[in-house]
């Protein structure tokens, strides 16, 4: 049994700007206005009249039972799953066999053989979705495909206008969005060149592909087949505070969800897509959540090129593993990037700045080879980690803290300037 998370394309992010929250001014663009901003209390909803037909279709296709305690409903924020019976902690609320999941290996062989490994799993599955969409009522998957949101209801930042992206320019979400749009465009052109001789693809535009790509990015889960779209399960909405996940059982060839708490009749059932910040959620899923415990800010430091000890400092930090390599979601961070999160203990006292960040600042303020060698000797005599103790020279220790204060103050000023600009927008 394997725990799986929703597919994401993010590398790393600074915390999104404060304007991206559940409180939105009417003067902000309508795209922000209409994005999904979840509050996980009891929401007003209505049962989808076609939900019974969809579940019957899925169970006939699967040849087995999928769920008897969930119903598809329409909430204030779109389609969702609700408890049609009382659910107890530990109940299996759904089981979806692999054979009724869409994955890249659903591509026709003649098309699959033309695509190289340069094309990612998400892009390949996007082609599968496009093929089924083009078949319309002749598709075997039309009951499922018809539930996909149309382009105007997609709120990922890759669909934002240039003016709207200006509101998040101070966040690395802006740069990741530009990178993501470039990646999608390049994959589209590569695919188009590879399979342009197939008549069905002649009418497919970049806009069509971008829509399908975003559908996969926002709905698919990682799987042994690369990525998979899982009918019915992908109607479950996200709450970063719950402990229910989608689980893959490769031995039984199915995906399932186990309830992490009791649910009353008519209550929306929620799972966690992953430990995602609001920036990741907004880029890949088109929504944010208030008070996201997984939000974090990345502070970047660089050893100045004019520093005569730059090479020595880089070598000693690499040798003692000062730099941060990966964040909580295993995304690769830049070598001079450090994440800061609000982490509270039972005594309600924060744990402060990461030790690796303090160490970096202490190394930065060293101005002689002897000082660096002293740090290396101290590391060998303890646990091997560099500059984890306050510097013996109190003036140097104060200087290191001034470096940290200056950098964080700069970030705060940049965010404040951006907020003021957006308020006048």
N, C-alpha and C positions, 0 to 999 in steps of 0.2 A: 504494500500500500504506500503510495507516494503522495505527499502534499504538493499541490501545484498552484502557481500564481498566474494571474492574468499576464498576458504578454505586454511588455513595455519597451519603448525605444529610447528611454532616457539614458544619459550618461551620468550627469550629476547636475545639481541645481543649487542656486541660491534660493532663499525663501522668496516666494512670489510677493509682489508689491502689495501693500495693505489694501489697495483699491480692489483687489480680487478677493472678495469676501462675500458673506451672505447679506451684507448691507450695501445696496447699490443706489447711487443717486440717479434720478431720472435723466440728468443731463448726459450720463454715460451712454455710449453707443448701444443700440438695441441688441447687438450680438452678446455683449456682456449681460445685458438685461435678461436675455432669454436662456442663458446657460443654466445647467442644473446646479442648484445650490441646496444640498440635502440638509435637512434637520431630521434626525431619526427619532421622532416621537410618533404618536398615533396620527396618521395622515388620513384625510378623507380620500375615499377611493370608491370605484365601482367595478364590479366584476366584468371582465371582457366576455361578451355573449358568445364569441367564437372560440373561447379558450377550451371548452369541452371538445369541440371538433378538432382543434389542433392537437390536444393530448391524445385523443383517440387515433388520429392519423399517425402520430409519433409511435404509439404503442403497437399499432398494426405493423408499421415499418420495422420496429425493433423486434417484434415477435415476443415481447415480454412486457411486464408491468413496469411503469416508470415512476408514478407517484399517485397516491390516493389521498394525500393530506395537504396538497397545495393547489391553488387556483390562480390563474392569471388575472390580474386586475389592472386598472388604470388609476394611478395615483396622480397627485398634483404635479409630479415630476416625470411622468411617463409610465411605461409598462413596468409591472413588478409582480412578485409572487406573494400570495397571502395564505395564511393558514386556513384551510377549509374545515379542519378539525382541530381539537386541542392537541398541541405537540409537546412532548416531554423531552427533557434533556437526554441525549443519547439516541433519540429516534433517528432512523435513516429516512430523510425526507424526500430523496429522489435517487434514482439509479438510471443512468443513461449509457447503454452499451456503445462500445467503440464503433460498431458497424453503422450506427446512425449519426456519427459525427463527421463533419466535413474537414478534410485535411489536404495538404498539398498532393498526397498520392491519389486524390480523386481526379487529378488532371488526366485527360486522355493521353495514352502513351505517345501518340504521334506529336503532341505538343510538349509533353514532359521531356522527351528525348532531345528537343531543340534548346532547352534551357540549361545553362551552365550553373555551376555551384555559386557563381557570382550573384545569382538571383536568390534573395533570402526567402525563408519560409513564409513570411507574411505576404510578400509580393506574389508568390506562387499561389497561395490560398486566395488572394485577391482576384487572381485570374479565374479560379474555380467559381468564385462568387459571380464574377462578370458573365461567365459562360451560362450559369443558371439563370441570371437575370435576363440575358438575351433570349433564352428559350421561352421566357414568360410562362404561359399556362401549360406549355408542353414539358416543363421541367418537373422532375420527380420530387423536387424540393420546394415547389411553389408555396405550400402552406407555411413553410419556415421562412423562405426568402421574403414573403409578403409582409412579415413582421419587422423587417429591418427598417430603421429610420431613413427617411429621405434626406437628401443633401442639406436642405434648409434647416433640418433639425440636428445637424451635427455641429458641435460647439468646440471642437479641438482648436487650439491656437493656430494650427496650420491653415484654417479657413478664415482667420481674421484678416481684415484689411490692413493696409500699411498704417493708416491713422490709428487703428485700434492697437496694433503692435507697438506703436510709440509709447503707449501707456505702460508697457512692461520693459522698456528698453534698459532700465537699470538692473533688471534681473537677468540671470543667465538663461532663464526660460526663453527670453527673446532670441538669444543666439542659438539655443537648441532647436527652437521652432524654425529658424532660417535653415539650419543644418538639415532638419527633418524634411522640409519642403524640397531641398536640393537632392536629398537621397531618393525621395519618391519620384522626382522628375527623372533622375538618371536611370532608375530601375524601369520606369515606364519606357524610356527611349530604347533601352537594351532589349526589353521584351518585344517592343514594337518591331524592331529590326529583325529579331529572331523568328517571329511568327506572322509577319505581315502578309504572307501569301495565303493565310487562311481568311476566307471571305468574312467570317463572323467578326473578325477583329478590325476590319476596315472602318467600321462605324464607331469604334471605341475611341473616345477622346481622353486626353490627359485628365480632364475633369471627372470623367467616369471612373478612371483608374484611381484617382485620388480619393474619391468617395468610397470605393471598394476597399482600398488600403486602410482607410480610417475605420471602416466597419470591422475589419479583421483586428486591427490594433486595439479597438475598444471592446471587442467581444470575445476574442479567442484566448485560450489557455495554452501554456506550454504542454507538450505531450511527447510520447515516444515517436510520434509521427512528425515531429517538428512543432507545429502548432495545430490546434483543433478548435473548430466552432462546435459548441455543444448545445443543441436545441433544448429549450426549456430551462436548462441550468443558467443560460446567459440572460434570463430575465431577472435573476437575483441581483439586487442592488447592494452597494458597498457600504460598510461601516467599519472604519479602521480600528474600532475598539472591541469588536467581537472576536471570538475564537473559533468560529465556524469557517471551514475552508472547503474548497473542492478537492477531493481525493481521487487519484487514479489507482485502480487495482489492475495491474497488467496481467495477473494470473487469471482473474475473472473477466478481463477485457471489458471493463466498465468504469465509469466515473460516478462518484456518489458524494453526497453531502450529509453530514451528521449534525443534528441540532446541538448547539452548545448551551442552550437554555430552554426554558418552557416558553411556549407561545400560546396566547389565547386565540379563540376563534376570531378570524377577521384581522389579525395583526400581521403587519408586513414582516416577512422573514428575510433576514439579512445575512450576508457573509462578508468576509474580508478578502478583497482581491490581492492584497499584499501590503507590506509596510511602506506605503507610498506617501510622499510629501504632496502638498497641494499643487506644486509645480508639475510633478509627474502626472497627477490626476487630471490636471487641466490640459496638458499636452496630449495625453493618450486617451482620455475618456470624456473630456469636455465638461468637467464639473470640479468643484472644490468642496471641502467640508469645513465647518467652523471648528476652531480649537483643535486642529489636527495635531495629534501627539507626535507624528512622524515628520513634522516640518523641521527644517534645519537651515542654517545659514552657512555658506562656505566662505571662508576668508582666505584670500590668496596672498602669499608672501613670495618674494623673490630676492635672492642674494644679488645686490647691485653688480652690474658687469664691471664697474670701475673699482670694486673692492679688490685690493691686491691679494687678499686671502680667499678669493672666491673659489678657486679650484680646490684648495685644501679643505674648505668648509663643505663643499659638495661631497668630496671623497669621504670625509669623516662622518657626515650624516648618512650617507649611503651605507657605510660600513656598520653603523650602529642603528640603522633602520628608524631614523627619526621621522621620515616623511610618511604621510598617510597614503596607503595604496588602494583601499577599497572602502566603500561606505556600507551601511547596514544591508543594502540590497545587492551587494557584490558588484556594484557598478564601479568601473575604474575611474579614479579621480586623478587630477593632475598632481605632479609630484610636490607642488608647493601649496596644495589646497587642504584646508582643515575644516572639518564640520563642527558646528556648535549647535547643540540642542539644549532645550530646557529639560534637565533630568533632575527629578526630585527624589529624595530619600524619604523614609518613613517619618523623619523628623522635619520634613518640609524644607530642608536646606538644599539648595542647588549644589551640584558637584563642581561648578566653576568651569574654567576653560580646560580643554584637553591638555594633558601633560605633554603630548607631542608638540602642541603649539607653543607652550611655554619654553620647551627645549629649543625649538627653532629660533625663538626670539633671543634666547641666551647665546646661541651660537652666532647669530647675526651681530651681536654687540662685541664679540671678541675682536681684539685688534692686534694680536700677536700670535705667532705659531706656538709659543709656550702656553698661552691660555687654552688653545685648542688641544694641545697635547695633555694638559692637566685634566681636561674634561674626558679625554679618551681613557686616561689611566684610571680616573674615578669610575668610569663605566665598567671597565674590566674588573675592578675590585668589588662591584656590586652585582647587579643583575644584567649587565651588558647594555643597558639602555643609556643613551647619552643625555647629559644635562637635565636629569630628572630632579635633582636637588637644587635649592637656591644657590646662586653663586656666592662664593666666600667673600668676594669684593662687593659690599653692599651697594656701592655706587653703580657697579655694572648690573646688579640685579634690578635696581630702580630703572636704569636705562632700558633694560629688556622689557619691563612693564610699560614704560613710556612708548615703546615701539608698538606694543599691543593696543594701548589706548589710542594712539594716533590712527592706526589702521581701522579700528572699529568706529572711531569718531568720523572718519572719512566716509565709511559706508552709511552711517546714520544720516549724514548731511546729504548724501546722494539720494537716499530714499525720501527724505523730507522735501528736497527740491522737486522730486518726481511727483509726490503727493500734491504739493502746491500747484504744480503745472496742471495736474489732472482735475483739480478742483476748479480751475479757471477755464477748463476745456468747454 
